[in-house]
Amino acid sequence: MKNRFLLAPMTNQQALDDGTLTEDELNWLRMRAIGDFSLVMTCCSHVHPKGQGFPGELGVYADALIPGLERLANTLRSAGAVSSLQLYHGGIRAIAPDRMGPSAAPEDHARAMTTAEVRATIEDFVVAAQRAERAGFRWRRASWSSRLSDQCVSEWAI
């Protein structure tokens, strides 16, 4: 890496509704890479449609999204930055109507995940990381909604 300046992930809400990369998001991140950040982390990129946490969030849940992600990774690399994709699931903070977390959160209108859903969500992260790698991202960062990961850790540690 050319220096120690790293761009932390920020959700700019510039992707299309289905998570497809837009020119606005591409240009915004390109400018950060040109501006001497040696590592550029993207905004949240949801690993499953039900895990989208913000409107306008990048997606990495389907192979159809790879061409845009590939273009983004190549653009960042061409601008001299190491590319990093933040893999994300919103959990009880997701914008989907069927919110879920490791335990029910009635105050957030979220239900408890089944064991099968926990396993499926882990697999969603694995497959999304593989997509990110195929798209050319050098680093992949997994991130669940803080409540989702906190609940998983606390409940599994008991």
mmCIF file of the C-alpha atoms, coordinates in Angstrom:
data_MODEL
# 
_entry.id   MODEL 
# 
loop_
_atom_site.group_PDB 
_atom_site.id 
_atom_site.type_symbol 
_atom_site.label_atom_id 
_atom_site.label_alt_id 
_atom_site.label_comp_id 
_atom_site.label_asym_id 
_atom_site.label_entity_id 
_atom_site.label_seq_id 
_atom_site.pdbx_PDB_ins_code 
_atom_site.Cartn_x 
_atom_site.Cartn_y 
_atom_site.Cartn_z 
_atom_site.occupancy 
_atom_site.B_iso_or_equiv 
_atom_site.pdbx_formal_charge 
_atom_site.auth_seq_id 
_atom_site.auth_comp_id 
_atom_site.auth_asym_id 
_atom_site.auth_atom_id 
_atom_site.pdbx_PDB_model_num 
ATOM 1   C CA . MET A 1 1   ? 0.000   0.000   0.000   1.00 0.00 ? 1   MET A CA 1 
ATOM 2   C CA . LYS A 1 2   ? 1.238   3.457   -0.848  1.00 0.00 ? 2   LYS A CA 1 
ATOM 3   C CA . ASN A 1 3   ? 0.457   4.926   2.610   1.00 0.00 ? 3   ASN A CA 1 
ATOM 4   C CA . ARG A 1 4   ? -1.593  4.324   5.749   1.00 0.00 ? 4   ARG A CA 1 
ATOM 5   C CA . PHE A 1 5   ? -4.641  6.377   4.786   1.00 0.00 ? 5   PHE A CA 1 
ATOM 6   C CA . LEU A 1 6   ? -7.722  4.149   4.803   1.00 0.00 ? 6   LEU A CA 1 
ATOM 7   C CA . LEU A 1 7   ? -11.238 5.180   3.848   1.00 0.00 ? 7   LEU A CA 1 
ATOM 8   C CA . ALA A 1 8   ? -13.695 3.753   6.354   1.00 0.00 ? 8   ALA A CA 1 
ATOM 9   C CA . PRO A 1 9   ? -16.916 2.337   4.933   1.00 0.00 ? 9   PRO A CA 1 
ATOM 10  C CA . MET A 1 10  ? -19.657 4.938   4.530   1.00 0.00 ? 10  MET A CA 1 
ATOM 11  C CA . THR A 1 11  ? -23.136 4.329   3.194   1.00 0.00 ? 11  THR A CA 1 
ATOM 12  C CA . ASN A 1 12  ? -23.834 7.036   0.641   1.00 0.00 ? 12  ASN A CA 1 
ATOM 13  C CA . GLN A 1 13  ? -27.153 5.581   -0.537  1.00 0.00 ? 13  GLN A CA 1 
ATOM 14  C CA . GLN A 1 14  ? -26.160 5.930   -4.196  1.00 0.00 ? 14  GLN A CA 1 
ATOM 15  C CA . ALA A 1 15  ? -26.815 2.395   -5.531  1.00 0.00 ? 15  ALA A CA 1 
ATOM 16  C CA . LEU A 1 16  ? -29.985 1.402   -7.360  1.00 0.00 ? 16  LEU A CA 1 
ATOM 17  C CA . ASP A 1 17  ? -32.843 -0.186  -5.414  1.00 0.00 ? 17  ASP A CA 1 
ATOM 18  C CA . ASP A 1 18  ? -31.623 -3.688  -6.336  1.00 0.00 ? 18  ASP A CA 1 
ATOM 19  C CA . GLY A 1 19  ? -28.077 -2.936  -5.132  1.00 0.00 ? 19  GLY A CA 1 
ATOM 20  C CA . THR A 1 20  ? -26.571 -2.255  -8.565  1.00 0.00 ? 20  THR A CA 1 
ATOM 21  C CA . LEU A 1 21  ? -23.604 0.118   -8.678  1.00 0.00 ? 21  LEU A CA 1 
ATOM 22  C CA . THR A 1 22  ? -24.328 3.579   -10.112 1.00 0.00 ? 22  THR A CA 1 
ATOM 23  C CA . GLU A 1 23  ? -22.038 6.120   -11.730 1.00 0.00 ? 23  GLU A CA 1 
ATOM 24  C CA . ASP A 1 24  ? -22.469 8.376   -8.674  1.00 0.00 ? 24  ASP A CA 1 
ATOM 25  C CA . GLU A 1 25  ? -21.189 5.695   -6.288  1.00 0.00 ? 25  GLU A CA 1 
ATOM 26  C CA . LEU A 1 26  ? -18.393 4.721   -8.672  1.00 0.00 ? 26  LEU A CA 1 
ATOM 27  C CA . ASN A 1 27  ? -17.239 8.324   -9.090  1.00 0.00 ? 27  ASN A CA 1 
ATOM 28  C CA . TRP A 1 28  ? -17.460 9.084   -5.374  1.00 0.00 ? 28  TRP A CA 1 
ATOM 29  C CA . LEU A 1 29  ? -15.246 6.121   -4.487  1.00 0.00 ? 29  LEU A CA 1 
ATOM 30  C CA . ARG A 1 30  ? -12.887 6.786   -7.420  1.00 0.00 ? 30  ARG A CA 1 
ATOM 31  C CA . MET A 1 31  ? -12.296 10.312  -6.100  1.00 0.00 ? 31  MET A CA 1 
ATOM 32  C CA . ARG A 1 32  ? -11.346 8.894   -2.690  1.00 0.00 ? 32  ARG A CA 1 
ATOM 33  C CA . ALA A 1 33  ? -8.809  6.566   -4.341  1.00 0.00 ? 33  ALA A CA 1 
ATOM 34  C CA . ILE A 1 34  ? -7.384  9.380   -6.467  1.00 0.00 ? 34  ILE A CA 1 
ATOM 35  C CA . GLY A 1 35  ? -7.277  11.544  -3.333  1.00 0.00 ? 35  GLY A CA 1 
ATOM 36  C CA . ASP A 1 36  ? -4.584  9.288   -1.836  1.00 0.00 ? 36  ASP A CA 1 
ATOM 37  C CA . PHE A 1 37  ? -6.518  6.812   0.277   1.00 0.00 ? 37  PHE A CA 1 
ATOM 38  C CA . SER A 1 38  ? -4.504  3.659   -0.165  1.00 0.00 ? 38  SER A CA 1 
ATOM 39  C CA . LEU A 1 39  ? -7.342  1.364   0.920   1.00 0.00 ? 39  LEU A CA 1 
ATOM 40  C CA . VAL A 1 40  ? -10.939 2.176   0.013   1.00 0.00 ? 40  VAL A CA 1 
ATOM 41  C CA . MET A 1 41  ? -13.740 0.267   1.760   1.00 0.00 ? 41  MET A CA 1 
ATOM 42  C CA . THR A 1 42  ? -17.148 0.389   0.137   1.00 0.00 ? 42  THR A CA 1 
ATOM 43  C CA . CYS A 1 43  ? -20.401 1.068   1.881   1.00 0.00 ? 43  CYS A CA 1 
ATOM 44  C CA . CYS A 1 44  ? -22.476 -1.795  3.226   1.00 0.00 ? 44  CYS A CA 1 
ATOM 45  C CA . SER A 1 45  ? -23.124 -4.402  0.541   1.00 0.00 ? 45  SER A CA 1 
ATOM 46  C CA . HIS A 1 46  ? -25.986 -6.667  1.501   1.00 0.00 ? 46  HIS A CA 1 
ATOM 47  C CA . VAL A 1 47  ? -25.449 -10.400 1.216   1.00 0.00 ? 47  VAL A CA 1 
ATOM 48  C CA . HIS A 1 48  ? -29.175 -11.168 0.936   1.00 0.00 ? 48  HIS A CA 1 
ATOM 49  C CA . PRO A 1 49  ? -32.067 -8.991  -0.266  1.00 0.00 ? 49  PRO A CA 1 
ATOM 50  C CA . LYS A 1 50  ? -33.723 -9.269  3.172   1.00 0.00 ? 50  LYS A CA 1 
ATOM 51  C CA . GLY A 1 51  ? -30.479 -8.077  4.779   1.00 0.00 ? 51  GLY A CA 1 
ATOM 52  C CA . GLN A 1 52  ? -30.444 -4.642  3.143   1.00 0.00 ? 52  GLN A CA 1 
ATOM 53  C CA . GLY A 1 53  ? -29.959 -2.068  5.878   1.00 0.00 ? 53  GLY A CA 1 
ATOM 54  C CA . PHE A 1 54  ? -30.261 1.196   3.953   1.00 0.00 ? 54  PHE A CA 1 
ATOM 55  C CA . PRO A 1 55  ? -31.933 2.443   0.789   1.00 0.00 ? 55  PRO A CA 1 
ATOM 56  C CA . GLY A 1 56  ? -29.370 2.815   -1.989  1.00 0.00 ? 56  GLY A CA 1 
ATOM 57  C CA . GLU A 1 57  ? -27.015 0.211   -0.531  1.00 0.00 ? 57  GLU A CA 1 
ATOM 58  C CA . LEU A 1 58  ? -24.729 -1.832  -2.789  1.00 0.00 ? 58  LEU A CA 1 
ATOM 59  C CA . GLY A 1 59  ? -25.623 -5.491  -3.163  1.00 0.00 ? 59  GLY A CA 1 
ATOM 60  C CA . VAL A 1 60  ? -23.469 -8.601  -3.431  1.00 0.00 ? 60  VAL A CA 1 
ATOM 61  C CA . TYR A 1 61  ? -26.257 -11.180 -3.070  1.00 0.00 ? 61  TYR A CA 1 
ATOM 62  C CA . ALA A 1 62  ? -26.508 -12.229 -6.741  1.00 0.00 ? 62  ALA A CA 1 
ATOM 63  C CA . ASP A 1 63  ? -24.161 -13.066 -9.598  1.00 0.00 ? 63  ASP A CA 1 
ATOM 64  C CA . ALA A 1 64  ? -25.963 -10.449 -11.705 1.00 0.00 ? 64  ALA A CA 1 
ATOM 65  C CA . LEU A 1 65  ? -24.333 -7.760  -9.512  1.00 0.00 ? 65  LEU A CA 1 
ATOM 66  C CA . ILE A 1 66  ? -20.769 -8.952  -10.210 1.00 0.00 ? 66  ILE A CA 1 
ATOM 67  C CA . PRO A 1 67  ? -20.190 -6.846  -13.368 1.00 0.00 ? 67  PRO A CA 1 
ATOM 68  C CA . GLY A 1 68  ? -20.789 -3.596  -11.463 1.00 0.00 ? 68  GLY A CA 1 
ATOM 69  C CA . LEU A 1 69  ? -18.687 -4.766  -8.525  1.00 0.00 ? 69  LEU A CA 1 
ATOM 70  C CA . GLU A 1 70  ? -15.936 -5.845  -10.916 1.00 0.00 ? 70  GLU A CA 1 
ATOM 71  C CA . ARG A 1 71  ? -15.995 -2.401  -12.501 1.00 0.00 ? 71  ARG A CA 1 
ATOM 72  C CA . LEU A 1 72  ? -15.722 -0.801  -9.052  1.00 0.00 ? 72  LEU A CA 1 
ATOM 73  C CA . ALA A 1 73  ? -12.796 -3.000  -7.957  1.00 0.00 ? 73  ALA A CA 1 
ATOM 74  C CA . ASN A 1 74  ? -10.969 -2.339  -11.235 1.00 0.00 ? 74  ASN A CA 1 
ATOM 75  C CA . THR A 1 75  ? -11.587 1.407   -10.974 1.00 0.00 ? 75  THR A CA 1 
ATOM 76  C CA . LEU A 1 76  ? -10.187 1.557   -7.444  1.00 0.00 ? 76  LEU A CA 1 
ATOM 77  C CA . ARG A 1 77  ? -7.162  -0.510  -8.424  1.00 0.00 ? 77  ARG A CA 1 
ATOM 78  C CA . SER A 1 78  ? -6.530  1.707   -11.480 1.00 0.00 ? 78  SER A CA 1 
ATOM 79  C CA . ALA A 1 79  ? -6.647  4.754   -9.219  1.00 0.00 ? 79  ALA A CA 1 
ATOM 80  C CA . GLY A 1 80  ? -3.948  3.225   -7.011  1.00 0.00 ? 80  GLY A CA 1 
ATOM 81  C CA . ALA A 1 81  ? -6.040  1.958   -4.081  1.00 0.00 ? 81  ALA A CA 1 
ATOM 82  C CA . VAL A 1 82  ? -6.548  -1.461  -2.569  1.00 0.00 ? 82  VAL A CA 1 
ATOM 83  C CA . SER A 1 83  ? -10.252 -2.296  -2.803  1.00 0.00 ? 83  SER A CA 1 
ATOM 84  C CA . SER A 1 84  ? -12.328 -3.644  0.077   1.00 0.00 ? 84  SER A CA 1 
ATOM 85  C CA . LEU A 1 85  ? -15.984 -4.651  -0.029  1.00 0.00 ? 85  LEU A CA 1 
ATOM 86  C CA . GLN A 1 86  ? -17.987 -4.525  3.206   1.00 0.00 ? 86  GLN A CA 1 
ATOM 87  C CA . LEU A 1 87  ? -20.274 -7.562  3.352   1.00 0.00 ? 87  LEU A CA 1 
ATOM 88  C CA . TYR A 1 88  ? -23.382 -6.736  5.373   1.00 0.00 ? 88  TYR A CA 1 
ATOM 89  C CA . HIS A 1 89  ? -26.648 -8.029  6.775   1.00 0.00 ? 89  HIS A CA 1 
ATOM 90  C CA . GLY A 1 90  ? -28.939 -5.566  8.546   1.00 0.00 ? 90  GLY A CA 1 
ATOM 91  C CA . GLY A 1 91  ? -30.556 -8.134  10.859  1.00 0.00 ? 91  GLY A CA 1 
ATOM 92  C CA . ILE A 1 92  ? -33.198 -6.466  13.018  1.00 0.00 ? 92  ILE A CA 1 
ATOM 93  C CA . ARG A 1 93  ? -32.207 -3.121  11.460  1.00 0.00 ? 93  ARG A CA 1 
ATOM 94  C CA . ALA A 1 94  ? -32.887 -4.316  7.902   1.00 0.00 ? 94  ALA A CA 1 
ATOM 95  C CA . ILE A 1 95  ? -35.383 -2.369  5.835   1.00 0.00 ? 95  ILE A CA 1 
ATOM 96  C CA . ALA A 1 96  ? -37.169 -5.545  4.708   1.00 0.00 ? 96  ALA A CA 1 
ATOM 97  C CA . PRO A 1 97  ? -40.586 -6.089  6.263   1.00 0.00 ? 97  PRO A CA 1 
ATOM 98  C CA . ASP A 1 98  ? -39.580 -9.543  7.571   1.00 0.00 ? 98  ASP A CA 1 
ATOM 99  C CA . ARG A 1 99  ? -36.802 -8.505  9.961   1.00 0.00 ? 99  ARG A CA 1 
ATOM 100 C CA . MET A 1 100 ? -35.036 -11.199 11.894  1.00 0.00 ? 100 MET A CA 1 
ATOM 101 C CA . GLY A 1 101 ? -32.288 -11.612 14.450  1.00 0.00 ? 101 GLY A CA 1 
ATOM 102 C CA . PRO A 1 102 ? -30.866 -14.373 16.655  1.00 0.00 ? 102 PRO A CA 1 
ATOM 103 C CA . SER A 1 103 ? -33.655 -13.594 19.119  1.00 0.00 ? 103 SER A CA 1 
ATOM 104 C CA . ALA A 1 104 ? -36.925 -11.747 18.772  1.00 0.00 ? 104 ALA A CA 1 
ATOM 105 C CA . ALA A 1 105 ? -36.806 -7.970  19.098  1.00 0.00 ? 105 ALA A CA 1 
ATOM 106 C CA . PRO A 1 106 ? -40.448 -6.879  19.372  1.00 0.00 ? 106 PRO A CA 1 
ATOM 107 C CA . GLU A 1 107 ? -39.450 -3.221  19.741  1.00 0.00 ? 107 GLU A CA 1 
ATOM 108 C CA . ASP A 1 108 ? -37.909 -3.460  16.251  1.00 0.00 ? 108 ASP A CA 1 
ATOM 109 C CA . HIS A 1 109 ? -40.691 -5.655  14.839  1.00 0.00 ? 109 HIS A CA 1 
ATOM 110 C CA . ALA A 1 110 ? -38.167 -8.459  14.337  1.00 0.00 ? 110 ALA A CA 1 
ATOM 111 C CA . ARG A 1 111 ? -38.645 -12.149 14.848  1.00 0.00 ? 111 ARG A CA 1 
ATOM 112 C CA . ALA A 1 112 ? -36.145 -14.763 16.001  1.00 0.00 ? 112 ALA A CA 1 
ATOM 113 C CA . MET A 1 113 ? -34.195 -16.574 13.311  1.00 0.00 ? 113 MET A CA 1 
ATOM 114 C CA . THR A 1 114 ? -34.527 -20.308 13.028  1.00 0.00 ? 114 THR A CA 1 
ATOM 115 C CA . THR A 1 115 ? -31.402 -22.434 13.216  1.00 0.00 ? 115 THR A CA 1 
ATOM 116 C CA . ALA A 1 116 ? -31.736 -23.015 9.470   1.00 0.00 ? 116 ALA A CA 1 
ATOM 117 C CA . GLU A 1 117 ? -31.875 -19.239 8.865   1.00 0.00 ? 117 GLU A CA 1 
ATOM 118 C CA . VAL A 1 118 ? -28.733 -18.688 10.935  1.00 0.00 ? 118 VAL A CA 1 
ATOM 119 C CA . ARG A 1 119 ? -26.936 -21.319 8.857   1.00 0.00 ? 119 ARG A CA 1 
ATOM 120 C CA . ALA A 1 120 ? -28.316 -19.837 5.629   1.00 0.00 ? 120 ALA A CA 1 
ATOM 121 C CA . THR A 1 121 ? -27.156 -16.350 6.639   1.00 0.00 ? 121 THR A CA 1 
ATOM 122 C CA . ILE A 1 122 ? -23.652 -17.642 7.338   1.00 0.00 ? 122 ILE A CA 1 
ATOM 123 C CA . GLU A 1 123 ? -23.696 -19.265 3.901   1.00 0.00 ? 123 GLU A CA 1 
ATOM 124 C CA . ASP A 1 124 ? -24.893 -15.948 2.389   1.00 0.00 ? 124 ASP A CA 1 
ATOM 125 C CA . PHE A 1 125 ? -21.741 -14.313 3.784   1.00 0.00 ? 125 PHE A CA 1 
ATOM 126 C CA . VAL A 1 126 ? -19.534 -17.094 2.413   1.00 0.00 ? 126 VAL A CA 1 
ATOM 127 C CA . VAL A 1 127 ? -21.042 -16.921 -1.073  1.00 0.00 ? 127 VAL A CA 1 
ATOM 128 C CA . ALA A 1 128 ? -20.947 -13.101 -1.047  1.00 0.00 ? 128 ALA A CA 1 
ATOM 129 C CA . ALA A 1 129 ? -17.251 -13.194 -0.106  1.00 0.00 ? 129 ALA A CA 1 
ATOM 130 C CA . GLN A 1 130 ? -16.643 -15.525 -3.054  1.00 0.00 ? 130 GLN A CA 1 
ATOM 131 C CA . ARG A 1 131 ? -18.496 -13.113 -5.360  1.00 0.00 ? 131 ARG A CA 1 
ATOM 132 C CA . ALA A 1 132 ? -16.423 -10.212 -4.044  1.00 0.00 ? 132 ALA A CA 1 
ATOM 133 C CA . GLU A 1 133 ? -13.244 -12.167 -4.692  1.00 0.00 ? 133 GLU A CA 1 
ATOM 134 C CA . ARG A 1 134 ? -14.387 -12.982 -8.253  1.00 0.00 ? 134 ARG A CA 1 
ATOM 135 C CA . ALA A 1 135 ? -15.164 -9.298  -8.775  1.00 0.00 ? 135 ALA A CA 1 
ATOM 136 C CA . GLY A 1 136 ? -11.568 -8.449  -7.856  1.00 0.00 ? 136 GLY A CA 1 
ATOM 137 C CA . PHE A 1 137 ? -11.824 -7.027  -4.349  1.00 0.00 ? 137 PHE A CA 1 
ATOM 138 C CA . ARG A 1 138 ? -8.604  -7.649  -2.458  1.00 0.00 ? 138 ARG A CA 1 
ATOM 139 C CA . TRP A 1 139 ? -10.197 -7.441  0.988   1.00 0.00 ? 139 TRP A CA 1 
ATOM 140 C CA . ARG A 1 140 ? -13.617 -8.497  2.214   1.00 0.00 ? 140 ARG A CA 1 
ATOM 141 C CA . ARG A 1 141 ? -14.980 -7.246  5.516   1.00 0.00 ? 141 ARG A CA 1 
ATOM 142 C CA . ALA A 1 142 ? -17.962 -8.999  7.118   1.00 0.00 ? 142 ALA A CA 1 
ATOM 143 C CA . SER A 1 143 ? -20.328 -6.806  9.074   1.00 0.00 ? 143 SER A CA 1 
ATOM 144 C CA . TRP A 1 144 ? -23.717 -7.622  10.522  1.00 0.00 ? 144 TRP A CA 1 
ATOM 145 C CA . SER A 1 145 ? -25.952 -5.060  12.093  1.00 0.00 ? 145 SER A CA 1 
ATOM 146 C CA . SER A 1 146 ? -24.428 -4.509  15.509  1.00 0.00 ? 146 SER A CA 1 
ATOM 147 C CA . ARG A 1 147 ? -27.516 -5.958  17.152  1.00 0.00 ? 147 ARG A CA 1 
ATOM 148 C CA . LEU A 1 148 ? -27.384 -9.100  14.988  1.00 0.00 ? 148 LEU A CA 1 
ATOM 149 C CA . SER A 1 149 ? -23.731 -9.832  15.685  1.00 0.00 ? 149 SER A CA 1 
ATOM 150 C CA . ASP A 1 150 ? -23.944 -8.848  19.361  1.00 0.00 ? 150 ASP A CA 1 
ATOM 151 C CA . GLN A 1 151 ? -26.910 -11.132 19.852  1.00 0.00 ? 151 GLN A CA 1 
ATOM 152 C CA . CYS A 1 152 ? -25.224 -14.014 18.031  1.00 0.00 ? 152 CYS A CA 1 
ATOM 153 C CA . VAL A 1 153 ? -22.080 -13.709 20.105  1.00 0.00 ? 153 VAL A CA 1 
ATOM 154 C CA . SER A 1 154 ? -23.913 -13.336 23.410  1.00 0.00 ? 154 SER A CA 1 
ATOM 155 C CA . GLU A 1 155 ? -26.353 -16.172 22.780  1.00 0.00 ? 155 GLU A CA 1 
ATOM 156 C CA . TRP A 1 156 ? -23.775 -18.580 21.370  1.00 0.00 ? 156 TRP A CA 1 
ATOM 157 C CA . ALA A 1 157 ? -21.353 -17.834 24.199  1.00 0.00 ? 157 ALA A CA 1 
ATOM 158 C CA . ILE A 1 158 ? -23.863 -18.809 26.878  1.00 0.00 ? 158 ILE A CA 1 
# 
